[in-house]
Amino acid sequence: MLEYKVVEVSTVVEDLLEEVLNEWTGKGWNFEGMQFAMRESSRRPSMAFVIFTRESAAQGSE
């Protein structure tokens, strides 16, 4: 079974995004993608959602 992890980053800067990516991939999660939330009044994203997956250790019945 596939598990998902979504990490919200409220300050979208390069260093913080790198920190999140390195932290969670170091814990065994696989980077799947990144989504940005934009404000109409700014060209910069107001927040980012970093998405990770991993195979679940628990074997559940379906």
C-alpha positions in Angstrom: 0.0 0.0 0.0 1.3 3.5 -0.9 1.4 6.1 1.9 1.4 9.9 1.1 3.0 12.7 3.1 2.2 16.4 2.3 4.4 19.0 3.9 3.2 22.6 3.8 5.9 25.3 3.4 4.6 28.7 4.3 7.8 30.6 3.4 8.7 29.7 -0.2 12.4 30.2 -0.4 15.1 28.0 -1.9 16.9 27.1 1.3 13.7 26.0 3.1 12.5 23.9 0.2 15.8 22.2 0.0 15.7 21.5 3.8 12.2 19.9 3.5 13.3 17.8 0.5 16.5 16.6 2.2 14.8 15.9 5.5 11.9 13.8 4.2 13.9 11.9 1.5 16.5 11.2 4.2 13.6 9.5 6.2 12.9 7.2 3.3 10.1 9.2 1.6 10.2 9.6 -2.2 9.6 13.0 -3.7 6.6 13.1 -5.9 5.9 16.7 -6.7 5.4 20.2 -5.5 2.4 22.5 -5.8 2.4 26.3 -5.3 -0.4 28.5 -4.0 -0.2 32.0 -5.6 -1.6 35.3 -4.5 -3.1 37.6 -7.2 -1.2 40.6 -5.8 2.2 39.0 -6.0 4.4 37.1 -8.6 5.9 34.9 -5.8 4.1 31.9 -4.4 2.6 32.4 -0.9 3.1 28.8 0.0 4.1 25.4 -1.3 2.9 21.9 -0.7 5.7 19.2 -1.1 4.3 15.7 -1.8 6.1 12.5 -0.9 5.2 8.8 -1.0 6.5 5.5 0.3 5.5 1.9 0.5 3.6 1.2 3.7 5.2 -1.2 6.1 1.8 -2.4 7.3 0.0 -5.0 5.2 -3.7 -4.3 5.5 -6.5 -6.4 4.0 -8.5 -5.0 1.2 
